[in-house]
Amino acid sequence: MSRILVTGGAKGVGAAIVRALAAAGHDVDFTYRSSGEQAKALASDIAQAHPERTIAALPLDLADKAALDAFCESREGEGYFGLIHNAGQPYDMLAAMMAQDRAEAAMQVNFWAFTRLAKSLMRAMIRARSGRIVAIGSVAALRGNPGNAAYAASKGALISYCKTLAVETGRRGVTVNVIAPGFVDTDMMAPYAAYRVKMEGQIPAGRFARPEEVAGLAAFLMSEPAAYITGTVLPIDGGVSAQLGVHR
């Protein structure tokens, strides 16, 4: 059975993706930065639920370029069928107030780390003429939102990179896609708890997404029926990107 690497897999959407992949019959390696206990608990939980699957939790700080290089070099020969880049770093600040070092830190985790991982892992995929690459982007890259300049730019870079990579690898059996979630009910939304009712009122579906809903799409993109889907951006946002956004 195929083996997939997921970044940022210890909690939230990442943990839901790891669970969905294991349930779909994949072996999964997932990285974590600071959530060591959660990572071990998740791996143990899945091992009990799916004893036939191999699940490994791997420590990795995507902001540490030397550590990332070493990790990529150690993983190149593993023959991964899939890569899902879920790890992300937020940075909320108005464009006029944006600090370049903070913006660059977000870009390193959200974008550059993904390109480094893809560069290493796609070699085996191209040799096998079979592989799946998915980046978890954001609806913020598709619609302007005050305070999201740096974060949205990093997710926008993912989209442009993935479209190009899809064209470059399309004839070699590799698919490359971006999932663009809207508001997902995870710890990342905790700072906005006071505004939740108002925010949900502006979403056509009337609620935040569940992590499992994003994970279901990620797992589908790793499946055989998804072999002809490449170079796409798939919003999963309850209709946010479909509406004009100006309310009477």
Steps between C-alpha positions, in 0.01 A plus 500: 500500500614856433682718749423867552682780682286764675652814653343642815303185571471499879180699544214681330465452126833314484390237750171456315696448175724238662192314631323517162805370315544209740130414466540506120779243524816709484809487718571848637804686628411837650712783636441710809683792657388564857207262548704194595252348743209548261705348217584188699141463619371532144744240365408263783126553448521428127722196558226355721222584254695385192764250618585411141618856428842647576473846658810698602523839675815691403628816674583783257509878524431624148638842594844344558652481150792278602268255675268502199790428262615210717145365521453517122830326434408221742158452339592511131536124471179416683291483184201705614192484278358819646590828671243717679634831629262598776736678743446874505600809693257792537602865502218753529598862441382788283722541194612848610622356832651176370841398635712336232671252734163372627366481144810309388460255788144423387618468139771253605255265671204545267679510165877440490485190722245352262716566193799336674299190592342475155841533332630199693197273499387554140815332364382157612146579382629591153710183483196294600281705264251521785456758774269751666592840643248713689553836669251630753457862396233745613199685368695808619711466185187522283319790670646810663461522876634779727799390705581198283757654264803287596310177566295533182814573297664180627192297408477677164859397432398138566232525232732643234772246579260205496348597167847515343608174664182331375587598143861385539411158645168425329644257243684310772199378694527760779205718597535831687205681656414762760216476750384845610304474826294784638438521874560162667397420856848451654723661765619746234158668516513546880610868479180574307261334747333830588414559134397146413125556476549805278752315283273198458218731402703616199575146378235369256508157671449675836781321685872427515635186330577189701862377472367167371345674199837639390663165574245317284598707198872446568448125522297502177784675317725209602256246355489333159189689374691829548776409255379750236466795739812717488589868504179590681409718796210345689327735747327331791349808660122468527453739209718788625701532177181487290341811646569869447541560871306827525187459711192722510 
